Amino acid sequence: MSHCAAPKTPKSASRHRQIKHASQSLSVQSTSAQGKFDLSKIRHDLRTPINHILGYCEMLQEDERLPEEFALDLARIHAGGKQLLALIADYFDEETFKTKRGDVRRVCHDLRTPVNQIIGYSEILQEDAADLDRKHYIADLQKIREAAASWLALMESHLLPADADAGLAANLTGGLLAHGINFESSAVESPILQEATQGTLLIVDDDESNRDMLSRRLRRVGYTVQIAANGAEAFRLLSANPFDLVLLDLIMSGLDGYQLLLKIKSDLALREIPVIMLSALDQEAGIARCIEAGAEDYISKPFSPAFLRARIEASLEKKRLRDKERQTHSALLTSEKRLVAELVEAAAYIRSLLPPPLTDRVKVQWCFQPSAELGGDAFGYHWLANGRLAIYLLDVSGHGMGAALLSVSVLNVIRAESLAGADFSNPASVLGHLNRVFQMDRHNNLIFSIWYGVFDPAARQLTYASGGHPPALLIEPVGGSTLRSRKLSTGGRLLGLDPATEFHSGFCNVLRGSTLYVFSDGAYEISGPDGRTRQLSDLIQQLQQPAAPGICKLDALVTWARSIHGKNALEDDLSLMELEL
């Protein structure tokens, strides 16, 4: 044995010389000078590297110190070589060649399968030799692998020679072997792979040796591996167990690899599992068909361990990213549902704080149409101790939970009259105290507008103040059916900006039969499909029009707003109070 620490027996040395002599006389030519196939020459050329395989294998088997675990794989290599000899005799026989050469797909598959196994087991043994400190075996194992690779090159040159007769060339090339038969060499200098990341793989192959080699190699680098001998068994395993990736042989009896791939990709529970197709045939059409059907990748046999590992890791990384995206999407959906439920609950709470209609002394109705998002509108009215009616409507900037919480806080302070030092009969006093208590730097940078009024029914007087809020609208009868509208605003700044802001109150006398409308800007700043946003004047025009018989004016206003927007949910809260004074 070359480079072996143990001395060779005379028989081993003699065989070594025979192999060396045969290597020197190897001819790669496959056709005669006339361009016709010389089947005896082909058989000779193809048998030569097989004899090398058998020779080196037998020398290793004769080593008395051969570890027991090596013997089984060497027996498999030897059996593969014998199988190749039988196939050569069968396929390249003068009497049967013309009939068998037509099925190029089957010929190539049958011829490549044993040599792939020889290459695979020789690579595994090289790795084992390095692990078990049997490095003196590596040189002869590498010679076995090189001979198998040479055999693949010879088979290609004989099946597709440049000067082959036109009929055979057309039969062989018809899209099946457009690029010949390729193989990948492994790095002998560094046969041990890095430890793989975790992953559960399913190997599907109807050849026992292929399953054994591939599963051993992948388990060796850290993968969890299960095997299936046919498509039906693979589908049962996939349906019953979680897998991260499938390595699927294309050519199998019964349910073949392509059919199983289609079945996997049509199953909603399995379609996201990446599938790498494996085949001893190098066909562009077959590769394209598998990729179109959903295969993650396609690898031609034989393949180097490093190449296979890289493709598996790339596919697993894609799967991990897809899984993470799905988990993130699912978490977002769950969070969104929870948020929507919380917003609905919050909106219901805010609505519960709104006051019931009034019918005594002053008749009050209101409408509240929340927007798609939780907003910051809040309003109310209540009788003060001195018999006057406090009226208020506020609008916090922005949307969402923060705006809603601030609006509820301000509303509760006003309802409870819990502003220390504030005179709730004096609108300017109320706004000044609210502005100092609810400064934006202490309330998540939120500010708000407000209109606050106090109506004295006995004196028929309305006192009011505003801070950055739309004016209230007072519509008064001035004789007969003539109406007059007045905008009530003191033009103050938004609350929460500057604690030193001063507010002033306004006063007006109210005629009997007058109606006061207090609203947020969401009642008129409505954009339509034409891109135009309605203005305060549009709302005033609507409020000045008499309501149709049997229709509440507030309902008519909501219908008007929706007709402009063209959608069910408005862009902003629509809040409006109607007070018949």
C-alpha positions as CSV (number, residue, x, y, z in Angstrom):
1,M,0.0,0.0,0.0
2,S,1.5,3.3,-1.0
3,H,2.5,5.5,1.9
4,C,1.5,2.8,4.3
5,A,3.4,2.4,7.5
6,A,3.0,-1.4,7.4
7,P,5.2,-3.4,5.0
8,K,3.4,-4.6,1.8
9,T,3.0,-8.3,1.2
10,P,4.5,-9.5,-2.1
11,K,1.0,-10.0,-3.4
12,S,0.1,-6.3,-2.6
13,A,3.3,-5.0,-4.1
14,S,2.7,-7.0,-7.3
15,R,-0.8,-5.7,-7.7
16,H,0.5,-2.1,-7.0
17,R,2.9,-2.5,-10.0
18,Q,0.0,-3.9,-12.2
19,I,-2.2,-0.9,-11.4
20,K,0.6,1.6,-12.1
21,H,1.3,-0.1,-15.5
22,A,-2.4,0.0,-16.4
23,S,-2.7,3.7,-15.5
24,Q,0.2,4.5,-17.9
25,S,-1.5,2.7,-20.8
26,L,-5.0,4.2,-20.3
27,S,-6.5,5.5,-23.5
28,V,-9.3,8.0,-23.6
29,Q,-10.1,7.6,-27.3
30,S,-13.4,6.0,-27.9
31,T,-13.8,5.9,-31.7
32,S,-11.8,4.4,-34.5
33,A,-10.2,6.3,-37.3
34,Q,-13.4,5.8,-39.3
35,G,-15.5,7.5,-36.6
36,K,-17.5,4.3,-35.8
37,F,-18.0,3.0,-32.3
38,D,-15.5,0.4,-31.4
39,L,-17.4,-1.3,-28.5
40,S,-14.4,-3.5,-27.5
41,K,-12.2,-0.4,-27.2
42,I,-14.9,1.3,-25.1
43,R,-15.2,-1.6,-22.8
44,H,-11.5,-1.7,-22.4
45,D,-11.2,2.0,-21.6
46,L,-14.1,1.9,-19.1
47,R,-12.8,-1.2,-17.4
48,T,-9.3,0.2,-16.8
49,P,-10.3,2.7,-14.0
50,I,-12.6,0.1,-12.5
51,N,-9.7,-2.2,-12.2
52,H,-7.8,0.5,-10.4
53,I,-10.8,0.9,-8.0
54,L,-10.9,-2.8,-7.3
55,G,-7.2,-3.1,-7.0
56,Y,-6.7,-0.4,-4.4
57,C,-9.8,-1.5,-2.6
58,E,-8.5,-5.1,-2.3
59,M,-5.1,-3.9,-1.0
60,L,-6.8,-2.0,1.8
61,Q,-9.0,-5.0,2.6
62,E,-5.9,-7.2,2.9
63,D,-4.4,-5.0,5.6
64,E,-4.6,-7.1,8.8
65,R,-4.9,-4.0,10.9
66,L,-7.9,-2.6,9.0
67,P,-10.5,-1.3,11.5
68,E,-13.7,-3.3,11.5
69,E,-15.7,-0.2,10.7
70,F,-13.7,0.3,7.5
71,A,-14.4,-3.2,6.2
72,L,-18.1,-2.7,5.4
73,D,-17.6,0.5,3.4
74,L,-14.7,-1.1,1.5
75,A,-17.0,-4.0,0.7
76,R,-19.5,-1.6,-0.7
77,I,-16.9,0.1,-2.9
78,H,-15.8,-3.3,-4.1
79,A,-19.4,-4.3,-4.9
80,G,-19.9,-1.0,-6.7
81,G,-16.9,-1.8,-8.9
82,K,-18.1,-5.2,-9.7
83,Q,-21.5,-3.8,-10.6
84,L,-19.9,-1.3,-13.0
85,L,-18.1,-4.2,-14.7
86,A,-21.4,-6.0,-15.2
87,L,-23.1,-2.9,-16.5
88,I,-20.4,-2.2,-19.0
89,A,-20.7,-5.7,-20.3
90,D,-24.4,-5.4,-20.5
91,Y,-24.8,-1.9,-22.1
92,F,-21.8,-2.0,-24.4
93,D,-22.3,-5.5,-25.8
94,E,-22.3,-5.7,-29.7
95,E,-25.6,-7.6,-29.8
96,T,-27.6,-5.4,-27.4
97,F,-26.0,-1.9,-27.8
98,K,-28.3,-0.8,-30.6
99,T,-31.5,-1.6,-28.7
100,K,-30.3,-0.2,-25.3
101,R,-28.6,2.9,-26.4
102,G,-32.0,4.6,-27.1
103,D,-32.8,5.0,-23.4
104,V,-30.0,7.4,-22.6
105,R,-31.7,8.6,-19.5
106,R,-31.8,5.1,-18.0
107,V,-28.3,4.2,-19.2
108,C,-26.7,7.3,-17.6
109,H,-28.6,6.8,-14.4
110,D,-27.6,3.1,-14.1
111,L,-24.0,3.8,-15.0
112,R,-23.6,6.8,-12.6
113,T,-25.3,5.3,-9.5
114,P,-22.5,2.8,-8.6
115,V,-19.7,5.2,-9.3
116,N,-21.4,7.9,-7.2
117,Q,-21.5,5.4,-4.3
118,I,-17.8,4.6,-4.8
119,I,-16.9,8.3,-4.6
120,G,-19.1,8.8,-1.6
121,Y,-17.8,5.9,0.4
122,S,-14.2,6.7,-0.4
123,E,-14.7,10.3,0.8
124,I,-16.4,9.1,4.0
125,L,-13.5,6.7,4.6
126,Q,-11.0,9.5,4.0
127,E,-12.7,11.5,6.7
128,D,-12.8,8.5,9.1
129,A,-9.1,7.8,8.4
130,A,-8.3,11.4,9.4
131,D,-10.5,11.2,12.5
132,L,-9.1,7.8,13.7
133,D,-5.5,8.7,13.0
134,R,-5.2,6.2,10.1
135,K,-3.9,8.8,7.7
136,H,-1.8,6.2,5.8
137,Y,-5.0,5.0,4.3
138,I,-5.9,8.4,2.8
139,A,-3.6,8.2,-0.3
140,D,-5.0,4.9,-1.6
141,L,-8.6,6.0,-0.8
142,Q,-7.9,9.1,-2.8
143,K,-6.7,7.0,-5.7
144,I,-10.0,5.1,-5.6
145,R,-11.9,8.4,-5.8
146,E,-9.7,9.7,-8.6
147,A,-10.2,6.5,-10.6
148,A,-14.0,6.8,-10.1
149,A,-13.9,10.4,-11.3
150,S,-11.8,9.4,-14.3
151,W,-14.4,6.8,-15.1
152,L,-17.1,9.5,-15.2
153,A,-15.0,11.5,-17.7
154,L,-14.4,8.5,-19.8
155,M,-18.1,7.6,-19.9
156,E,-18.9,11.1,-21.1
157,S,-16.3,11.0,-23.8
158,H,-17.6,7.7,-25.1
159,L,-21.2,8.5,-25.0
160,L,-20.8,11.9,-26.6
161,P,-17.6,11.8,-28.8
162,A,-17.0,14.7,-31.0
163,D,-17.0,12.6,-34.2
164,A,-19.9,10.2,-33.3
165,D,-22.2,9.2,-36.1
166,A,-25.1,11.7,-36.6
167,G,-27.9,9.3,-35.7
168,L,-26.4,8.3,-32.3
169,A,-25.4,11.9,-31.5
170,A,-28.9,13.1,-32.1
171,N,-30.3,10.3,-30.0
172,L,-27.9,11.0,-27.1
173,T,-28.2,14.8,-27.1
174,G,-32.0,15.4,-27.5
175,G,-31.9,17.7,-24.4
176,L,-30.9,14.9,-22.1
177,L,-27.1,15.3,-21.9
178,A,-26.7,18.8,-23.3
179,H,-23.8,19.5,-20.9
180,G,-22.4,16.1,-20.5
181,I,-21.8,14.5,-17.1
182,N,-20.1,16.6,-14.5
183,F,-18.6,15.8,-11.1
184,E,-17.3,17.8,-8.2
185,S,-14.0,17.0,-6.5
186,S,-13.7,17.1,-2.8
187,A,-10.9,18.8,-0.8
188,V,-8.8,16.0,0.4
189,E,-6.6,18.3,2.3
190,S,-9.5,19.3,4.6
191,P,-12.0,16.5,4.5
192,I,-13.6,17.2,7.9
193,L,-16.5,19.7,7.7
194,Q,-17.4,22.3,10.3
195,E,-20.2,21.3,12.6
196,A,-23.6,22.1,11.0
197,T,-26.3,24.2,12.4
198,Q,-29.3,22.4,13.8
199,G,-31.8,21.0,11.3
200,T,-33.9,18.0,10.7
201,L,-33.5,16.6,7.2
202,L,-35.4,13.9,5.2
203,I,-33.4,11.9,2.6
204,V,-35.5,10.3,0.0
205,D,-33.8,7.8,-2.3
206,D,-34.7,4.3,-3.5
207,D,-31.0,3.2,-3.5
208,E,-30.0,1.9,-0.1
209,S,-26.3,2.8,-0.5
210,N,-27.2,6.4,-1.5
211,R,-29.3,6.7,1.6
212,D,-26.7,5.3,3.8
213,M,-23.8,7.4,2.5
214,L,-25.8,10.7,2.6
215,S,-27.3,10.1,6.0
216,R,-24.0,9.2,7.5
217,R,-22.3,12.2,6.1
218,L,-25.0,14.6,7.2
219,R,-25.3,13.1,10.7
220,R,-21.5,13.4,11.0
221,V,-21.7,17.2,10.7
222,G,-24.6,17.6,13.2
223,Y,-27.9,17.2,11.3
224,T,-30.8,15.1,12.5
225,V,-31.6,12.8,9.6
226,Q,-34.4,10.5,8.7
227,I,-34.6,8.4,5.5
228,A,-37.3,7.2,3.2
229,A,-36.9,4.5,0.5
230,N,-39.7,5.7,-1.8
231,G,-42.0,8.6,-2.4
232,A,-45.0,7.2,-0.6
233,E,-43.0,6.5,2.6
234,A,-41.5,10.0,2.4
235,F,-44.9,11.7,2.1
236,R,-46.1,9.7,5.2
237,L,-43.1,10.9,7.2
238,L,-43.5,14.5,6.1
239,S,-47.2,14.4,7.1
240,A,-46.4,13.0,10.5
241,N,-43.2,14.8,11.5
242,P,-41.7,18.3,11.2
243,F,-38.7,18.6,8.8
244,D,-36.5,21.6,7.9
245,L,-35.4,20.3,4.5
246,V,-35.9,17.4,2.1
247,L,-33.1,15.9,-0.1
248,L,-35.1,14.2,-2.9
249,D,-33.7,11.9,-5.5
250,L,-35.3,12.6,-8.9
251,I,-35.2,9.1,-10.5
252,M,-37.2,6.6,-8.3
253,S,-39.5,3.8,-9.0
254,G,-43.2,4.3,-8.2
255,L,-43.8,7.9,-7.1
256,D,-40.7,9.6,-8.5
257,G,-39.0,12.7,-7.2
258,Y,-40.7,15.1,-9.5
259,Q,-44.2,13.7,-8.7
260,L,-43.4,13.8,-4.9
261,L,-42.2,17.4,-5.3
262,L,-45.5,18.4,-6.9
263,K,-47.4,16.6,-4.1
264,I,-45.4,18.4,-1.4
265,K,-45.9,21.8,-3.0
266,S,-49.6,21.3,-3.4
267,D,-50.0,20.5,0.3
268,L,-50.7,23.6,2.4
269,A,-49.0,22.1,5.5
270,L,-45.9,21.0,3.6
271,R,-45.4,23.5,0.8
272,E,-43.0,25.8,2.8
273,I,-40.5,22.9,3.4
274,P,-37.5,23.5,1.1
275,V,-36.7,20.7,-1.3
276,I,-33.3,20.1,-2.9
277,M,-33.4,17.7,-5.8
278,L,-30.6,15.2,-6.3
279,S,-29.9,13.4,-9.5
280,A,-27.2,11.6,-11.4
281,L,-28.5,13.2,-14.6
282,D,-27.4,16.7,-15.6
283,Q,-30.4,17.9,-17.6
284,E,-31.3,21.6,-18.1
285,A,-34.9,20.7,-18.8
286,G,-35.2,18.6,-15.7
287,I,-33.6,21.2,-13.5
288,A,-35.9,24.0,-14.9
289,R,-39.0,21.8,-14.4
290,C,-38.1,21.1,-10.8
291,I,-37.3,24.8,-10.0
292,E,-40.5,25.9,-11.6
293,A,-42.4,23.3,-9.5
294,G,-41.0,24.8,-6.3
295,A,-37.7,23.1,-5.6
296,E,-35.3,25.2,-3.6
297,D,-32.2,23.9,-5.4
298,Y,-30.9,21.1,-7.7
299,I,-27.6,19.2,-7.2
300,S,-26.1,16.8,-9.7
301,K,-24.5,13.6,-8.3
302,P,-21.8,13.1,-7.3
303,F,-21.2,16.2,-5.2
304,S,-18.5,17.2,-2.9
305,P,-19.3,17.3,0.8
306,A,-18.4,21.0,1.1
307,F,-20.6,21.8,-1.9
308,L,-23.6,19.8,-0.6
309,R,-23.2,21.3,2.9
310,A,-23.1,24.9,1.4
311,R,-26.3,24.3,-0.6
312,I,-28.1,22.8,2.4
313,E,-27.0,25.6,4.7
314,A,-28.1,28.2,2.2
315,S,-31.6,26.5,1.9
316,L,-31.9,26.2,5.7
317,E,-31.0,29.9,6.1
318,K,-33.6,30.9,3.6
319,K,-36.1,28.8,5.5
320,R,-35.1,30.3,8.8
321,L,-35.6,33.8,7.4
322,R,-39.0,32.8,6.0
323,D,-40.0,31.2,9.3
324,K,-38.9,34.3,11.1
325,E,-40.9,36.5,8.7
326,R,-44.0,34.4,9.3
327,Q,-43.6,34.5,13.0
328,T,-43.1,38.2,13.0
329,H,-46.2,38.6,10.7
330,S,-48.2,36.3,13.0
331,A,-47.0,38.3,16.1
332,L,-48.0,41.5,14.4
333,L,-51.4,40.2,13.5
334,T,-51.9,39.1,17.1
335,S,-50.7,42.4,18.4
336,E,-52.9,44.2,16.0
337,K,-56.0,42.3,17.1
338,R,-55.2,42.9,20.7
339,L,-54.7,46.6,20.0
340,V,-57.9,46.9,18.0
341,A,-59.7,45.2,20.9
342,E,-58.2,47.6,23.4
343,L,-59.0,50.6,21.2
344,V,-62.6,49.4,20.9
345,E,-62.7,49.1,24.6
346,A,-61.2,52.5,25.1
347,A,-63.6,54.1,22.6
348,A,-66.5,52.5,24.5
349,Y,-65.2,53.9,27.7
350,I,-64.9,57.4,26.3
351,R,-68.4,57.2,24.9
352,S,-69.7,56.1,28.3
353,L,-68.3,59.4,29.7
354,L,-70.4,61.5,27.3
355,P,-73.4,63.0,29.0
356,P,-77.0,62.0,28.4
357,P,-79.2,64.5,26.5
358,L,-80.8,67.3,28.4
359,T,-84.5,68.3,28.2
360,D,-85.0,70.5,31.3
361,R,-84.6,74.3,30.8
362,V,-82.0,73.8,28.0
363,K,-82.5,71.1,25.4
364,V,-79.2,69.4,24.5
365,Q,-78.5,66.8,21.8
366,W,-75.2,65.7,20.4
367,C,-73.6,63.4,17.8
368,F,-70.2,61.7,18.0
369,Q,-68.8,59.8,15.1
370,P,-65.3,58.4,16.0
371,S,-62.7,58.1,13.2
372,A,-60.9,55.0,12.1
373,E,-58.3,55.6,14.8
374,L,-59.0,56.4,18.5
375,G,-59.1,60.2,18.7
376,G,-58.9,62.9,21.2
377,D,-62.3,64.5,21.2
378,A,-64.3,64.8,24.4
379,F,-67.2,67.0,25.4
380,G,-69.8,67.5,28.1
381,Y,-72.1,69.8,30.0
382,H,-73.2,70.0,33.6
383,W,-75.1,72.4,35.9
384,L,-73.0,74.4,38.2
385,A,-74.0,75.2,41.8
386,N,-75.2,78.6,40.8
387,G,-77.8,77.3,38.3
388,R,-75.7,78.0,35.3
389,L,-74.8,75.4,32.6
390,A,-71.2,74.7,31.8
391,I,-70.6,73.6,28.2
392,Y,-67.2,72.3,26.9
393,L,-65.7,70.5,24.0
394,L,-62.0,69.8,23.6
395,D,-59.8,68.1,20.9
396,V,-56.4,66.7,21.7
397,S,-53.8,66.8,18.9
398,G,-53.2,63.5,17.1
399,H,-54.8,60.1,17.4
400,G,-54.3,57.0,19.4
401,M,-54.3,55.9,23.0
402,G,-52.2,58.9,24.3
403,A,-54.6,61.5,22.8
404,A,-57.6,59.6,24.2
405,L,-56.2,59.3,27.7
406,L,-55.4,63.1,27.8
407,S,-58.9,64.0,26.6
408,V,-60.4,61.8,29.3
409,S,-58.2,63.3,32.0
410,V,-59.1,66.9,31.0
411,L,-62.8,65.9,30.7
412,N,-62.8,64.4,34.2
413,V,-61.1,67.4,35.8
414,I,-63.8,69.7,34.3
415,R,-66.7,67.4,35.3
416,A,-65.4,67.1,38.8
417,E,-64.5,70.8,39.0
418,S,-61.2,69.7,40.5
419,L,-59.0,72.6,39.3
420,A,-57.7,74.2,42.5
421,G,-58.3,78.0,42.4
422,A,-60.4,77.9,39.2
423,D,-63.8,79.6,38.9
424,F,-65.9,77.3,36.8
425,S,-68.3,80.1,36.1
426,N,-65.5,82.1,34.5
427,P,-64.3,80.4,31.2
428,A,-61.0,82.4,31.0
429,S,-60.2,81.2,34.6
430,V,-60.9,77.6,33.6
431,L,-58.7,77.7,30.5
432,G,-55.9,79.4,32.3
433,H,-55.8,76.7,35.0
434,L,-56.1,73.9,32.5
435,N,-53.2,75.3,30.5
436,R,-50.9,75.4,33.6
437,V,-51.8,71.9,34.8
438,F,-51.6,70.1,31.4
439,Q,-48.4,71.4,29.9
440,M,-47.1,69.4,27.0
441,D,-43.7,68.6,28.6
442,R,-45.5,66.6,31.3
443,H,-48.0,65.0,28.9
444,N,-46.0,63.3,26.2
445,N,-45.8,66.6,24.1
446,L,-49.6,66.6,23.6
447,I,-51.6,69.8,23.3
448,F,-55.3,70.5,22.9
449,S,-57.9,73.0,21.9
450,I,-61.0,73.8,23.9
451,W,-64.2,75.8,23.8
452,Y,-65.7,76.5,27.2
453,G,-68.9,78.4,27.8
454,V,-71.3,79.1,30.7
455,F,-75.0,79.9,30.0
456,D,-77.1,81.7,32.5
457,P,-80.8,80.9,31.7
458,A,-82.1,83.6,34.0
459,A,-80.0,86.4,32.6
460,R,-80.1,84.9,29.1
461,Q,-76.3,85.5,28.9
462,L,-73.6,83.3,27.5
463,T,-70.0,83.7,28.6
464,Y,-67.3,81.8,26.7
465,A,-63.6,81.5,26.0
466,S,-61.6,79.5,23.4
467,G,-58.1,78.2,23.1
468,G,-57.1,77.3,19.6
469,H,-60.5,75.9,18.9
470,P,-63.1,76.5,16.1
471,P,-65.7,79.1,17.1
472,A,-69.1,78.0,18.3
473,L,-72.0,79.0,16.2
474,L,-75.0,80.8,17.6
475,I,-78.0,80.9,15.3
476,E,-80.7,83.3,16.4
477,P,-84.1,84.2,15.1
478,V,-84.3,87.9,14.1
479,G,-87.9,88.0,12.9
480,G,-90.2,85.7,11.1
481,S,-88.2,82.9,9.5
482,T,-85.0,85.0,9.3
483,L,-82.0,83.6,11.0
484,R,-78.7,85.2,12.0
485,S,-75.5,83.3,12.9
486,R,-72.7,84.5,15.1
487,K,-69.3,83.0,15.5
488,L,-68.3,82.9,19.2
489,S,-64.5,82.8,19.7
490,T,-61.9,84.6,21.8
491,G,-59.0,83.4,19.6
492,G,-56.8,82.1,22.4
493,R,-53.8,79.8,21.9
494,L,-53.7,76.0,22.1
495,L,-53.4,74.7,25.7
496,G,-50.2,73.1,26.8
497,L,-47.8,75.3,24.9
498,D,-46.9,78.0,27.3
499,P,-47.9,78.2,31.0
500,A,-47.9,82.0,30.8
501,T,-50.6,82.2,28.2
502,E,-53.5,84.5,29.1
503,F,-57.1,83.8,28.1
504,H,-60.0,86.2,27.9
505,S,-63.7,85.6,28.1
506,G,-66.4,86.9,25.7
507,F,-70.0,87.7,26.4
508,C,-73.2,87.7,24.5
509,N,-77.0,87.9,25.2
510,V,-79.0,85.0,23.8
511,L,-82.5,85.4,22.3
512,R,-85.1,82.9,23.1
513,G,-85.3,80.3,20.4
514,S,-81.6,80.5,19.6
515,T,-79.5,77.4,18.9
516,L,-75.9,77.0,19.9
517,Y,-73.6,74.6,18.0
518,V,-70.3,73.6,19.6
519,F,-68.1,71.3,17.5
520,S,-64.6,70.0,16.7
521,D,-62.8,70.7,13.4
522,G,-63.6,67.1,12.5
523,A,-67.1,68.3,11.8
524,Y,-66.0,70.2,8.7
525,E,-62.4,69.4,7.8
526,I,-63.5,66.5,5.6
527,S,-61.7,65.6,2.4
528,G,-63.6,64.2,-0.6
529,P,-62.6,62.1,-3.5
530,D,-61.9,65.3,-5.5
531,G,-59.1,66.1,-3.0
532,R,-60.9,69.2,-1.7
533,T,-61.2,69.6,2.1
534,R,-64.3,71.3,3.3
535,Q,-64.1,74.5,5.4
536,L,-65.9,76.0,8.3
537,S,-68.1,77.9,5.9
538,D,-69.4,74.7,4.4
539,L,-70.5,73.5,7.9
540,I,-72.1,76.8,8.7
541,Q,-74.1,76.6,5.5
542,Q,-75.3,73.1,6.5
543,L,-76.3,74.2,10.0
544,Q,-78.2,77.2,8.7
545,Q,-80.4,75.1,6.5
546,P,-83.6,73.9,8.0
547,A,-83.8,70.1,8.5
548,A,-86.1,68.1,6.3
549,P,-89.4,67.1,8.0
550,G,-89.0,64.1,10.2
551,I,-85.2,64.2,10.0
552,C,-82.9,65.2,12.9
553,K,-80.5,68.0,11.9
554,L,-77.6,66.1,13.5
555,D,-78.4,62.9,11.6
556,A,-78.5,65.0,8.4
557,L,-75.1,66.5,9.3
558,V,-73.5,63.0,9.7
559,T,-75.1,61.9,6.3
560,W,-73.6,65.1,4.7
561,A,-70.1,64.3,6.2
562,R,-70.2,60.7,5.0
563,S,-71.4,61.7,1.5
564,I,-68.4,63.9,1.2
565,H,-65.8,61.5,2.5
566,G,-67.2,58.5,0.6
567,K,-66.1,56.0,3.2
568,N,-67.6,54.6,6.4
569,A,-64.9,55.7,8.7
570,L,-64.0,59.4,8.9
571,E,-60.5,60.8,9.0
572,D,-61.1,62.5,12.4
573,D,-63.6,62.4,15.2
574,L,-66.8,64.3,14.4
575,S,-68.1,65.8,17.6
576,L,-71.0,68.3,17.7
577,M,-73.4,69.5,20.4
578,E,-76.7,71.2,19.7
579,L,-78.1,73.3,22.5
580,E,-81.6,74.9,22.2
581,L,-81.3,77.9,24.5
